[in-house]
């Protein structure tokens, strides 16, 4: 019997205030880790796996890290989570060539 299709996950993404390219993605339904304190991190965006994802957000590592640790750290080279600096997931389109936040 074939398995049911996996529902796309939603991730809340926080950016470090002193190093804005450093991002922490937390899957919906999971608790925010204690190191993501209000004084050190800003909420950046909420993204869906089948929508536009920030550059350098890798789906399989995000799923695995979320399952193991409750969060996924990645570096976003544009230092902003603006939709201009995202890419569609799954298509052949590669998103913008460069980010100008």
C-alpha positions as CSV (number, residue, x, y, z in Angstrom):
1,X,0.0,0.0,0.0
2,X,1.6,3.3,-1.0
3,X,2.3,5.8,1.7
4,X,0.4,9.1,2.0
5,X,2.1,12.1,0.5
6,X,4.0,14.1,3.1
7,X,2.4,17.4,4.0
8,X,4.8,20.3,3.3
9,X,6.3,21.6,6.6
10,X,6.3,25.2,7.6
11,X,9.4,26.7,9.2
12,X,9.8,29.8,11.3
13,X,13.1,31.4,10.5
14,X,15.0,33.6,12.9
15,X,18.1,35.7,12.1
16,X,20.9,36.5,14.5
17,X,21.1,40.2,15.3
18,X,24.9,40.5,15.2
19,X,25.4,38.1,12.4
20,X,22.3,38.5,10.2
21,X,23.4,35.9,7.7
22,X,23.1,33.2,10.4
23,X,19.6,31.7,10.5
24,X,17.8,29.2,12.7
25,X,14.8,27.4,11.2
26,X,12.3,25.8,13.5
27,X,9.7,23.5,12.2
28,X,6.1,24.4,13.0
29,X,4.9,22.7,16.1
30,X,8.4,22.5,17.7
31,X,9.5,24.7,20.6
32,X,11.9,27.5,20.1
33,X,15.3,26.5,21.5
34,X,16.5,28.5,24.5
35,X,19.6,29.8,22.6
36,X,17.2,31.7,20.3
37,X,16.7,34.4,22.9
38,X,14.8,37.6,22.2
39,X,17.8,39.8,22.8
40,X,20.0,37.9,20.2
41,X,17.6,36.9,17.4
42,X,14.9,38.5,15.3
43,X,12.0,36.7,13.6
44,X,12.8,36.8,9.9
45,X,10.1,34.9,8.0
46,X,7.8,31.9,7.9
47,X,8.4,29.6,4.9
48,X,6.7,26.5,3.5
49,X,8.7,23.7,2.0
50,X,6.8,23.9,-1.3
51,X,7.1,27.7,-1.5
52,X,10.0,30.1,-1.9
53,X,12.9,29.1,0.4
54,X,15.8,31.3,1.4
55,X,19.1,30.6,-0.4
56,X,21.2,27.9,1.3
57,X,18.1,26.5,3.0
58,X,18.4,22.7,2.2
59,X,15.2,20.7,2.6
60,X,16.6,17.3,3.6
61,X,19.1,18.6,6.1
62,X,16.4,20.8,7.6
63,X,14.1,17.8,8.0
64,X,16.9,15.7,9.6
65,X,18.2,18.4,11.9
66,X,14.7,19.4,13.0
67,X,13.9,15.7,13.8
68,X,17.2,15.2,15.7
69,X,17.8,18.6,17.4
70,X,14.5,20.6,17.0
71,X,16.1,23.3,14.8
72,X,18.2,23.8,11.7
73,X,21.0,26.3,11.4
74,X,22.0,27.7,8.0
75,X,23.7,30.7,6.5
76,X,21.8,33.0,4.2
77,X,24.3,34.9,2.0
78,X,22.1,37.9,1.3
79,X,21.7,38.7,5.0
80,X,18.0,39.3,4.6
81,X,15.1,37.0,4.2
82,X,13.3,39.4,1.7
83,X,11.3,37.5,-1.0
84,X,13.7,39.0,-3.5
85,X,16.4,36.9,-2.0
86,X,14.6,33.6,-2.1
87,X,14.3,30.9,-4.7
88,X,11.4,28.7,-5.7
89,X,11.7,25.1,-4.5
90,X,11.7,22.3,-6.9
91,X,11.6,24.2,-10.2
92,X,14.4,24.8,-12.7
93,X,14.3,28.5,-11.9
94,X,17.3,29.5,-9.8
95,X,15.9,32.7,-8.3
96,X,17.7,36.0,-8.5
97,X,21.4,36.0,-9.5
98,X,22.3,38.5,-6.7
99,X,20.5,40.1,-3.8
100,X,20.3,43.8,-3.4
101,X,18.5,44.2,-0.1
